[in-house]
Amino acid sequence: MTTSKTVSNTTSQYAGRQKFYDFRWVIKFPVLLFRLLPIAVCEMVWSLSVLSRGRLGILLRYCIAKKLARSCGDCVYFGHNVTIRYWDRLHIGSNVSIHTNSWIDAYGFVTIGDNVAIAHNTSVISTNHGWGVESIPIKENPCSASPIVIDDDVWIGCGCRILAGVRIGGRSVIGAGAVVANDIPAHSLALGIPAKVVRSI
């Protein structure tokens, strides 16, 4: 039963990628159109498109990402209700999926490599809130920013928190619910709060 579901899911993902490449020449036209639009208009359309689960919403989000992101590769999927802050500091590779309710704050710069899957309800946060100035409330203390790098071929499970200044090495898996506060070497399975490497893969 599990094997059947796994094969079905893999086939579905492959079919989606195949459709992208089959219709790549058609997709180029709306991408070019959105590149001509003002940033404010694209941001407004994004706000509306995140409510859509259908193919039109997926297409709109991809076209907007090609316009707003510092760089964005081919075949990038954004699920509905994905929030992106500071697009101009976000690099996204090809064949990337960012699923429902995920949040990416790229103020400190975020780089996502090729063949990366970010499951639903995950946060990628490139800032840290300070508390060192006692004369003002903690919420008004300054923030610091540090880049996040997610290398190629990484799978991030649902509900993870990727914190500022970390690098996740290539071909790694971050288990569901993990909080990544330190670098994860390549070819690792990391679990827990804070995330720790439990074995090599």
N, CA and C of each residue as an Amber inpcrd file, in Angstrom:
protein
   603
   0.8260000  -1.2050000   0.0000000   0.0000000   0.0000000   0.0000000
   0.8650000   1.2610000   0.0000000   1.8510000   1.3130000   0.9020000
   2.7450000   2.4720000   0.9690000   3.5240000   2.6420000  -0.3220000
   4.0210000   1.5210000  -0.8560000   4.7760000   1.5750000  -2.1090000
   3.9350000   2.1330000  -3.2330000   2.6770000   1.7130000  -3.3040000
   1.7790000   2.1900000  -4.3480000   1.5800000   3.6940000  -4.2540000
   1.3570000   4.2140000  -3.0180000   1.1740000   5.6550000  -2.8380000
   2.4280000   6.4210000  -3.2010000   3.5850000   5.8800000  -2.8340000
   4.8620000   6.5420000  -3.1310000   5.0720000   6.6430000  -4.6310000
   4.8250000   5.5530000  -5.3270000   4.9720000   5.5450000  -6.7910000
   4.0180000   6.5280000  -7.4190000   2.7510000   6.5690000  -6.9220000
   1.7520000   7.4810000  -7.4600000   2.1720000   8.9300000  -7.2690000
   2.6770000   9.2730000  -6.0770000   3.1050000  10.6300000  -5.7870000
   4.2770000  11.0340000  -6.6720000   5.2450000  10.1370000  -6.8290000
   6.4110000  10.4070000  -7.6810000   5.9800000  10.6140000  -9.1220000
   5.0550000   9.7780000  -9.5990000   4.5540000   9.8980000 -10.9690000
   3.8640000  11.2350000 -11.1710000   3.0690000  11.6670000 -10.1630000
   2.3660000  12.9420000 -10.2490000   3.3470000  14.1070000 -10.3320000
   4.3950000  14.0720000  -9.5110000   5.3920000  15.1450000  -9.5360000
   6.1140000  15.1780000 -10.8740000   6.4530000  14.0040000 -11.3860000
   7.1250000  13.9440000 -12.6850000   6.2190000  14.4970000 -13.7760000
   4.9210000  14.1550000 -13.6970000   3.9690000  14.6320000 -14.7070000
   3.8850000  16.1520000 -14.6920000   3.9140000  16.7470000 -13.4810000
   3.8780000  18.2020000 -13.3820000   5.0970000  18.8420000 -14.0130000
   6.2700000  18.2870000 -13.7460000   7.4990000  18.8140000 -14.3590000
   7.4560000  18.6600000 -15.8690000   6.9740000  17.5020000 -16.3080000
   6.9210000  17.2420000 -17.7450000   6.0020000  18.2450000 -18.4470000
   4.8680000  18.5590000 -17.8010000   3.9500000  19.5470000 -18.3860000
   4.6210000  20.9080000 -18.4910000   5.3880000  21.2670000 -17.4540000
   6.0910000  22.5500000 -17.5000000   7.0010000  22.6080000 -18.7170000
   7.8070000  21.5630000 -18.9090000   8.7670000  21.5860000 -20.0220000
   8.0720000  21.4320000 -21.3730000   6.9490000  20.7070000 -21.4090000
   6.1900000  20.5880000 -22.6560000   5.6260000  21.9360000 -23.0940000
   5.2050000  22.7440000 -22.1200000   4.5610000  24.0290000 -22.4310000
   5.4490000  25.2250000 -22.0930000   6.7400000  24.9660000 -21.9850000
   7.6650000  26.0240000 -21.5990000   7.6000000  27.2080000 -22.5600000
   7.4700000  26.9420000 -23.8280000   7.4370000  28.0130000 -24.8260000
   6.1820000  28.8720000 -24.6660000   5.0690000  28.2770000 -24.1860000
   3.8370000  29.0450000 -23.9450000   3.9810000  29.8840000 -22.6720000
   4.5970000  29.2890000 -21.6410000   4.7530000  29.9660000 -20.3530000
   5.6320000  31.2080000 -20.4840000   6.5160000  31.2180000 -21.4610000
   7.4050000  32.3650000 -21.6460000   6.6340000  33.6630000 -21.8690000
   5.4650000  33.5720000 -22.5240000   4.7170000  34.7850000 -22.8600000
   4.1660000  35.5000000 -21.6250000   3.4570000  34.7900000 -20.7090000
   3.0270000  35.5160000 -19.4980000   4.1950000  35.9620000 -18.6280000
   5.3010000  35.2060000 -18.6320000   6.4820000  35.6260000 -17.8720000
   6.9790000  36.9720000 -18.4080000   7.0720000  37.0950000 -19.7370000
   7.5090000  38.3580000 -20.3530000   6.5330000  39.4870000 -20.0510000
   5.2380000  39.1710000 -20.0540000   4.2180000  40.1850000 -19.7510000
   4.3870000  40.7200000 -18.3340000   4.5710000  39.8260000 -17.3780000
   4.7140000  40.2630000 -15.9850000   5.9950000  41.0620000 -15.7820000
   7.0240000  40.7890000 -16.5630000   8.2650000  41.5550000 -16.4370000
   8.0750000  43.0130000 -16.8510000   7.0370000  43.2850000 -17.6180000
   6.7550000  44.6480000 -18.0450000   5.9160000  45.4140000 -17.0240000
   5.3110000  44.6970000 -16.0960000   4.4120000  45.3330000 -15.1320000
   5.1950000  45.9300000 -13.9610000   4.6530000  46.9690000 -13.3460000
   5.2970000  47.5410000 -12.1530000   5.3150000  46.5230000 -11.0030000
   6.3090000  46.6690000 -10.1420000   6.4410000  45.7510000  -9.0090000
   5.1810000  45.7720000  -8.1440000   4.6170000  46.9450000  -7.9170000
   3.4290000  47.0640000  -7.0610000   2.2580000  46.2480000  -7.6170000
   2.1110000  46.2440000  -8.9360000   1.0340000  45.4710000  -9.5600000
   1.2840000  43.9760000  -9.3740000   2.5240000  43.5560000  -9.5690000
   2.8560000  42.1370000  -9.3930000   2.6160000  41.6830000  -7.9570000
   2.9750000  42.5300000  -7.0020000   2.7440000  42.1850000  -5.5960000
   1.2600000  42.0770000  -5.2900000   0.4430000  42.9180000  -5.9110000
  -0.9950000  42.8530000  -5.7120000  -1.5590000  41.5620000  -6.3040000
  -1.1090000  41.2230000  -7.5040000  -1.5730000  39.9780000  -8.1370000
  -1.1460000  38.7670000  -7.3150000   0.0800000  38.8100000  -6.7570000
   0.5310000  37.7090000  -5.8810000  -0.4310000  37.5500000  -4.7020000
  -0.8110000  38.6660000  -4.0860000  -1.7060000  38.6170000  -2.9260000
  -3.0300000  37.9540000  -3.2700000  -3.4950000  38.1510000  -4.4910000
  -4.7340000  37.5100000  -4.9300000  -4.4980000  36.0580000  -5.3240000
  -3.3620000  35.7970000  -5.9730000  -3.1020000  34.4440000  -6.4940000
  -2.8710000  33.4280000  -5.3910000  -2.3890000  33.8820000  -4.2150000
  -2.0930000  32.9230000  -3.1490000  -3.3530000  32.2590000  -2.6110000
  -4.5110000  32.8000000  -2.9560000  -5.7670000  32.1880000  -2.5280000
  -6.1720000  31.0270000  -3.4330000  -5.5510000  30.9260000  -4.5930000
  -5.9410000  29.9180000  -5.5780000  -5.1040000  28.6470000  -5.4650000
  -5.7860000  27.5080000  -5.4490000  -5.1080000  26.2120000  -5.4420000
  -4.9470000  25.6590000  -6.8610000  -5.6200000  26.2640000  -7.8300000
  -5.6580000  25.7170000  -9.1780000  -4.4460000  26.0710000 -10.0200000
  -4.4770000  25.5920000 -11.2680000  -3.3470000  25.7690000 -12.1750000
  -3.1020000  27.2290000 -12.5270000  -4.1750000  28.0110000 -12.6250000
  -3.9970000  29.4290000 -12.9480000  -3.2130000  30.1260000 -11.8400000
  -3.5630000  29.8410000 -10.5940000  -2.8340000  30.4290000  -9.4710000
  -1.3760000  30.0170000  -9.4670000  -1.1140000  28.7340000  -9.7700000
   0.2740000  28.2340000  -9.8200000   1.0540000  28.9610000 -10.9060000
   0.4320000  29.1400000 -12.0670000   1.0930000  29.8370000 -13.1760000
   1.3640000  31.2980000 -12.8170000   0.3660000  31.9670000 -12.2420000
   0.5440000  33.3740000 -11.8770000   1.6880000  33.5430000 -10.8770000
   1.7290000  32.6660000  -9.8820000   2.7800000  32.7820000  -8.8610000
   4.1580000  32.5650000  -9.4640000   4.2600000  31.6240000 -10.3920000
   5.5490000  31.3910000 -11.0450000   5.9740000  32.6250000 -11.8590000
   5.0540000  33.1740000 -12.6200000   5.3730000  34.3530000 -13.4470000
   5.8010000  35.5350000 -12.5830000   5.1210000  35.7200000 -11.4630000
   5.4620000  36.8290000 -10.5720000   6.8300000  36.6020000  -9.9380000
   7.1130000  35.3660000  -9.5490000   8.4230000  35.0550000  -8.9660000
   9.5480000  35.3440000  -9.9580000   9.3140000  35.0470000 -11.2410000
  10.3280000  35.3380000 -12.2580000  10.5920000  36.8400000 -12.3620000
   9.5810000  37.6320000 -12.0520000   9.7310000  39.0920000 -12.0860000
  10.3790000  39.6310000 -10.8020000   9.9150000  39.1540000  -9.6470000
  10.2730000  39.7990000  -8.3880000  11.5380000  39.2470000  -7.7400000
  11.7930000  37.9590000  -7.8840000  12.9500000  37.3620000  -7.2060000
  14.2530000  37.8510000  -7.8220000  15.2940000  37.8630000  -7.0070000
  16.6160000  38.2380000  -7.5230000  17.0220000  37.2970000  -8.6440000
  16.7060000  36.0070000  -8.4820000  16.8300000  35.0320000  -9.5700000
  15.8580000  33.8960000  -9.2940000  15.3080000  33.3160000 -10.3530000
  14.3380000  32.2270000 -10.2240000  14.4980000  31.3020000 -11.4240000
  14.7160000  30.0290000 -11.1510000  14.9400000  29.0590000 -12.2130000
  13.6610000  28.5870000 -12.8660000  13.7440000  27.4410000 -13.5420000
  12.6030000  26.8500000 -14.2340000  11.8510000  25.8920000 -13.3240000
  10.5730000  25.7160000 -13.6260000   9.7420000  24.7160000 -12.9590000
   9.7660000  24.9070000 -11.4400000   9.3350000  26.0890000 -11.0030000
   9.2630000  26.3960000  -9.5740000   7.7960000  26.4660000  -9.1730000
   7.4370000  25.6830000  -8.1740000   6.0410000  25.5860000  -7.7110000
   5.8890000  26.3040000  -6.3790000   4.9180000  27.2040000  -6.3130000
   4.5270000  27.8470000  -5.0640000   3.1020000  27.4130000  -4.7450000
   2.9030000  26.7690000  -3.5990000   1.5560000  26.4210000  -3.1800000
   0.7700000  27.6600000  -2.7850000  -0.5290000  27.4710000  -2.4960000
  -1.3260000  28.6410000  -2.1070000  -0.9630000  29.0780000  -0.6880000
  -1.1930000  30.3450000  -0.4520000  -0.9290000  30.9710000   0.8480000
   0.5440000  30.9260000   1.2430000   1.4340000  31.0300000   0.2730000
   2.8770000  31.1730000   0.5440000   3.2000000  32.6580000   0.6450000
   3.9360000  33.0210000   1.6780000   4.3290000  34.4190000   1.8820000
   5.8210000  34.5720000   1.6170000   6.1720000  35.5340000   0.7790000
   7.5730000  35.8580000   0.4930000   7.8100000  37.3150000   0.8650000
   8.8240000  37.5680000   1.6780000   9.2070000  38.9420000   2.0070000
  10.6190000  39.2050000   1.4670000  10.8180000  40.4020000   0.9160000
  12.1090000  40.8300000   0.3610000  12.5160000  39.9460000  -0.8260000
  11.6610000  39.9700000  -1.8240000  11.9020000  39.2050000  -3.0490000
  13.2850000  39.4790000  -3.6410000  13.7150000  40.7240000  -3.5900000
  14.9570000  41.1090000  -4.2630000  16.1960000  40.5140000  -3.5930000
  16.0150000  39.8020000  -2.4860000  17.1330000  39.1510000  -1.8020000
  16.9890000  37.6300000  -1.8120000  16.1380000  37.1410000  -2.7030000
  15.8390000  35.7050000  -2.7650000  16.3270000  35.1050000  -4.0800000
  17.1630000  34.0690000  -3.9800000  17.5960000  33.2940000  -5.1440000
  16.9290000  31.9120000  -5.0760000  16.2990000  31.5100000  -6.1740000
  15.6540000  30.1960000  -6.2250000  16.1640000  29.4590000  -7.4600000
  16.5670000  28.2090000  -7.2820000  17.0380000  27.3970000  -8.4010000
  15.8810000  26.8160000  -9.2140000  16.1770000  25.7380000  -9.9520000
  15.1710000  25.0830000 -10.7900000  14.6260000  23.8350000 -10.1060000
  13.3980000  23.4730000 -10.5130000  12.7250000  22.2870000  -9.9750000
  12.6070000  22.3630000  -8.4530000  12.0430000  23.4800000  -7.9950000
  11.8710000  23.7390000  -6.5690000  10.3790000  23.7750000  -6.2540000
   9.9990000  23.2230000  -5.1120000   8.6040000  23.3100000  -4.6750000
   8.5510000  23.8860000  -3.2640000   7.7100000  24.9110000  -3.1140000
   7.4960000  25.5640000  -1.8240000   6.0020000  25.4610000  -1.5340000
   5.6520000  24.6790000  -0.5300000   4.2590000  24.2710000  -0.3650000
   3.4560000  25.1820000   0.5630000   2.1780000  24.8780000   0.6450000
   1.1580000  25.6880000   1.3000000   1.5700000  26.2130000   2.6770000
   1.2230000  27.4770000   2.9110000   1.4120000  28.1480000   4.2070000
   2.8750000  28.3410000   4.6040000   3.7870000  28.2050000   3.6690000
   5.1940000  28.4550000   4.0010000   5.4780000  29.9520000   3.9980000
   6.5140000  30.3260000   4.7440000   6.8730000  31.7360000   4.9180000
   8.3800000  31.8600000   4.6910000   8.7780000  32.7370000   3.7810000
  10.2030000  32.9900000   3.5450000  10.4650000  34.4730000   3.7270000
  11.3030000  34.7940000   4.7190000  11.7290000  36.1640000   4.9630000
  13.1930000  36.2550000   4.5360000  13.4280000  36.8920000   3.3870000
  14.7630000  36.8960000   2.7800000  15.5290000  38.1850000   3.0740000
  15.1770000  38.9000000   4.1400000  15.8470000  40.1690000   4.4280000
  17.3660000  40.0170000   4.4920000  17.8340000  38.9330000   5.0930000
  19.2740000  38.6870000   5.1950000  19.8390000  37.9050000   4.0300000
  19.0650000  37.6930000   2.9920000  19.3550000  36.9290000   1.7780000
  19.1330000  35.4280000   2.0090000  18.3790000  34.8430000   1.1030000
  18.0950000  33.4040000   1.1160000  18.4090000  32.8490000  -0.2620000
  19.1880000  31.7690000  -0.2890000  19.5010000  31.0710000  -1.5380000
  18.9800000  29.6480000  -1.4410000  18.1460000  29.2660000  -2.4030000
  17.5790000  27.9170000  -2.4700000  18.0900000  27.2760000  -3.7490000
  18.7650000  26.1450000  -3.6390000  19.3660000  25.4910000  -4.7960000
  18.3660000  24.7540000  -5.6590000  18.8770000  23.9420000  -6.5780000
  18.0360000  23.1470000  -7.4710000  17.4870000  21.9140000  -6.7470000
  16.3320000  21.4410000  -7.2200000  15.7400000  20.1840000  -6.7340000
  15.4980000  20.1910000  -5.2260000  14.9870000  21.3190000  -4.7350000
  14.6830000  21.4640000  -3.3050000  13.1720000  21.3900000  -3.1060000
  12.7540000  20.6510000  -2.0760000  11.3420000  20.5800000  -1.6980000
  11.1840000  21.1270000  -0.2960000  10.3240000  22.1250000  -0.1500000
  10.0200000  22.7150000   1.1550000   8.5520000  22.4210000   1.4510000
   8.3110000  21.5680000   2.4400000   6.9490000  21.1240000   2.7360000
   6.1430000  22.2220000   3.4240000   4.8390000  21.9780000   3.5510000
   3.9000000  22.9820000   4.0550000   4.2070000  23.4090000   5.4930000
   3.7840000  24.6370000   5.7860000   3.9080000  25.2230000   7.1300000
   5.3550000  25.3980000   7.5940000   6.2610000  25.5790000   6.6650000
   7.6770000  25.7690000   6.9970000   8.0250000  27.2580000   6.9390000
   8.8980000  27.6910000   7.8460000   9.3700000  29.0860000   7.8610000
  10.8720000  29.1240000   7.6200000  11.2970000  30.0440000   6.7560000
  12.7090000  30.2820000   6.4870000  12.9460000  31.7490000   6.8450000
  13.6620000  31.9960000   7.9530000  13.7210000  33.3370000   8.5320000
  15.1790000  33.7830000   8.6490000  15.5580000  34.7870000   7.8640000
  16.9650000  35.2070000   7.8000000  17.2940000  36.3730000   8.7280000
  16.4370000  36.6120000   9.7340000  16.7110000  37.6520000  10.7320000
  16.5970000  37.0720000  12.1350000  17.2910000  37.7060000  13.0670000
  17.1890000  37.3730000  14.4920000  16.8070000  38.6270000  15.2550000
  15.8720000  38.4880000  16.1840000  15.4490000  39.6330000  16.9920000
  16.3390000  39.7410000  18.2210000  16.8490000  40.9450000  18.4670000
  17.6980000  41.1590000  19.6350000  16.8990000  41.4910000  20.8780000
  17.5810000  41.4990000  22.0280000  16.9510000  41.8770000  23.2930000
  17.9360000  42.5950000  24.2260000  19.0570000  43.0170000  23.6790000
  20.1420000  43.5520000  24.5060000  19.9660000  44.9650000  24.9970000
  19.0770000  45.7520000  24.3790000  18.8870000  47.1470000  24.8000000
  17.7680000  47.1850000  25.8260000  18.1340000  47.3170000  27.0940000
  17.1480000  47.2200000  28.1730000  16.2670000  48.4540000  28.3020000
  16.6820000  49.5570000  27.7210000  15.9310000  50.8100000  27.8810000
  14.6670000  50.8560000  27.0230000  14.5240000  49.9010000  26.1100000
  13.3260000  49.8530000  25.2610000  12.7460000  48.4420000  25.3120000
  11.4400000  48.2900000  24.9950000  10.8440000  46.9500000  25.0080000
  11.5720000  45.9970000  24.0540000  11.5460000  44.7170000  24.3710000
  12.2200000  43.7180000  23.5390000  11.7190000  43.7870000  22.1030000
  10.4070000  43.9650000  21.9250000   9.8610000  43.9630000  20.5600000
  10.3870000  45.1240000  19.7230000  10.9420000  46.1610000  20.3840000
  11.4930000  47.3070000  19.6620000  13.0140000  47.2450000  19.5420000
  13.6230000  46.1930000  20.0920000  15.0650000  46.0220000  19.9340000
  15.3960000  45.7510000  18.4620000  16.6010000  46.1290000  18.0390000
  16.9650000  45.9320000  16.6230000  17.1260000  44.4600000  16.2630000
  16.9170000  44.1790000  14.9800000  17.1240000  42.8320000  14.4370000
  18.4660000  42.7690000  13.7140000  19.0310000  41.5870000  13.6810000
  20.2300000  41.3560000  12.8720000  19.8660000  40.3710000  11.7630000
  20.5950000  40.4280000  10.6710000  20.2930000  39.5800000   9.5090000
  21.5090000  38.7460000   9.1250000  21.2580000  37.5040000   8.7250000
  22.3260000  36.6030000   8.2650000  21.7750000  35.7390000   7.1430000
  22.5760000  35.4610000   6.1140000  22.0710000  34.6950000   4.9710000
  21.7890000  33.2290000   5.3100000  20.8290000  32.6840000   4.6090000
  20.5050000  31.2570000   4.6740000  20.8020000  30.6520000   3.3130000
  21.4600000  29.5050000   3.3000000  21.7370000  28.7870000   2.0500000
  21.1990000  27.3650000   2.1830000  20.3290000  26.9910000   1.2600000
  19.8300000  25.6170000   1.1610000  20.3850000  25.0580000  -0.1430000
  21.3300000  24.1470000  -0.0400000  22.0110000  23.6300000  -1.2240000
  21.1040000  22.7140000  -2.0490000  21.6150000  22.2410000  -3.1770000
  20.8390000  21.4030000  -4.0920000  20.3700000  20.1130000  -3.4290000
  19.2120000  19.6360000  -3.8790000  18.7060000  18.3080000  -3.5220000
  18.4850000  18.1640000  -2.0220000  17.7420000  19.1130000  -1.4570000
  17.4000000  19.0800000  -0.0310000  15.8880000  18.9380000   0.1030000
  15.4640000  18.1050000   1.0380000  14.0460000  17.9430000   1.3510000
  13.8310000  18.4340000   2.7720000  12.9700000  19.4460000   2.9240000
  12.6420000  19.9910000   4.2300000  11.2200000  19.5780000   4.5680000
  11.0600000  18.8240000   5.6420000   9.7560000  18.3080000   6.0300000
   8.8100000  19.3990000   6.5090000   7.5570000  19.0130000   6.7500000
   6.5290000  19.9920000   7.1140000   6.7900000  20.5850000   8.5030000
   6.4240000  21.8510000   8.6380000   6.4960000  22.5140000   9.9250000
   7.8900000  22.7880000  10.4350000   8.8690000  22.8810000   9.5610000
  10.2470000  23.1640000  10.0010000  10.4710000  24.6610000  10.1580000
  11.4980000  25.0030000  10.9250000  11.9220000  26.3870000  11.0790000
  13.4080000  26.4480000  10.7340000  13.7350000  27.1820000   9.6790000
  15.1250000  27.3480000   9.2450000  15.5380000  28.7550000   9.6640000
  16.5100000  28.8470000  10.5730000  16.8390000  30.1310000  11.1850000
  18.0420000  30.7980000  10.5270000  18.2100000  32.0780000  10.8250000
  19.2150000  32.9250000  10.1730000  20.6200000  32.3620000  10.3220000
  21.3930000  32.4980000   9.2360000  22.8160000  32.1830000   9.2740000
  23.1770000  30.7310000   9.0450000  22.2020000  29.8650000   8.7170000
  22.5260000  28.4450000   8.5710000  22.7010000  28.0650000   7.1010000
  23.4360000  26.9900000   6.9060000  23.5850000  26.3720000   5.5850000
  23.2080000  24.9060000   5.7040000  22.3310000  24.4510000   4.8270000
  21.9410000  23.0440000   4.7770000  22.6240000  22.4340000   3.5630000
  23.5060000  21.4890000   3.8030000  24.2880000  20.8890000   2.7260000
  23.4460000  20.0470000   1.7840000  23.9670000  19.8360000   0.5930000
  23.2590000  19.1310000  -0.4620000  22.8770000  17.6980000  -0.1110000
  21.8060000  17.2460000  -0.7250000  21.2500000  15.8940000  -0.5530000
  21.0480000  15.5510000   0.9210000  20.3680000  16.4650000   1.6050000
  20.0430000  16.2650000   3.0110000  18.5320000  16.2800000   3.2050000
  18.1030000  15.7030000   4.3210000  16.6950000  15.6720000   4.6960000
  16.5570000  16.2640000   6.0890000  15.6310000  17.2210000   6.2220000
  15.3200000  17.8080000   7.5160000  13.9510000  17.2820000   7.9250000
  13.9050000  16.5220000   9.0270000  12.6650000  15.8840000   9.4510000
  11.6020000  16.8800000   9.8820000  10.3420000  16.4620000   9.7820000
   9.2030000  17.3230000  10.1060000   9.3340000  17.9150000  11.5080000
   9.0270000  19.2050000  11.6120000   9.0150000  19.8870000  12.8930000
  10.3710000  20.3050000  13.4250000  11.4350000  20.0680000  12.6740000
  12.7780000  20.4010000  13.1550000  13.0030000  21.9100000  13.1550000
  13.8660000  22.3590000  14.0490000  14.3010000  23.7610000  14.0900000
  15.7960000  23.7740000  13.7860000  16.1440000  24.2990000  12.6210000
  17.5480000  24.2930000  12.1770000  18.1990000  25.5960000  12.6030000
  19.0320000  25.5140000  13.6500000  19.7070000  26.6930000  14.1910000
  21.1930000  26.6890000  13.8930000  21.7100000  25.5600000  13.3850000
  23.1340000  25.4350000  13.0570000  23.2800000  24.7490000  11.7060000
  24.4600000  24.8750000  11.1070000  24.7010000  24.2720000   9.7950000
  24.4670000  22.7610000   9.8310000  23.9400000  22.2420000   8.7220000
  23.7510000  20.8070000   8.5440000  24.6510000  20.3690000   7.3910000
  25.5700000  19.4350000   7.6200000  26.4610000  19.0160000   6.5340000
  25.7110000  18.2570000   5.4420000  26.3430000  18.1690000   4.2810000
  25.7390000  17.4530000   3.1490000  25.5110000  15.9840000   3.4960000
  24.5410000  15.3820000   2.8140000  24.2300000  13.9540000   2.9580000
  23.8690000  13.5920000   4.3950000  22.9920000  14.3980000   5.0050000
  22.6230000  14.1720000   6.4030000  21.1160000  14.0730000   6.5630000
  20.6960000  13.2910000   7.5500000  19.3240000  13.3030000   8.0450000
  19.3640000  13.9950000   9.3940000  18.6400000  15.1250000   9.5250000
  18.6520000  15.9090000  10.7600000  17.2420000  15.9900000  11.3240000
  17.1380000  15.7910000  12.6370000  15.8420000  15.7790000  13.3070000
  15.9270000  16.5640000  14.6060000  14.7710000  17.0560000  15.0770000
  14.6710000  17.5500000  16.4320000  14.7590000  19.0530000  16.6050000
  14.6870000  19.4560000  17.8910000  14.7450000  20.8650000  18.2850000
  15.8200000  21.0060000  19.3690000  16.9590000  21.6200000  19.0570000
  17.3800000  22.0360000  17.7040000  17.7430000  20.8110000  16.8610000
  17.7420000  20.9870000  15.5420000  18.0090000  19.8690000  14.6410000
  19.4250000  19.3640000  14.8070000  19.5450000  18.0490000  14.9100000
  20.8470000  17.4010000  14.9970000  20.9260000  16.2730000  13.9830000
  22.1150000  16.0510000  13.4620000  22.3130000  14.9760000  12.4900000
  22.2160000  13.6400000  13.2040000  21.3130000  12.7780000  12.7130000
  21.1560000  11.4550000  13.3280000  21.8700000  10.3700000  12.5270000
  22.0360000  10.6340000  11.2390000  22.8260000   9.7010000  10.4220000
  23.1210000  10.3130000   9.0620000  24.0850000   9.7270000   8.3790000
  24.3980000  10.1310000   7.0090000  23.4860000   9.3820000   6.0470000
  23.2100000   9.9980000   4.9110000  22.3810000   9.3390000   3.8910000
  23.0750000   9.4000000   2.5510000
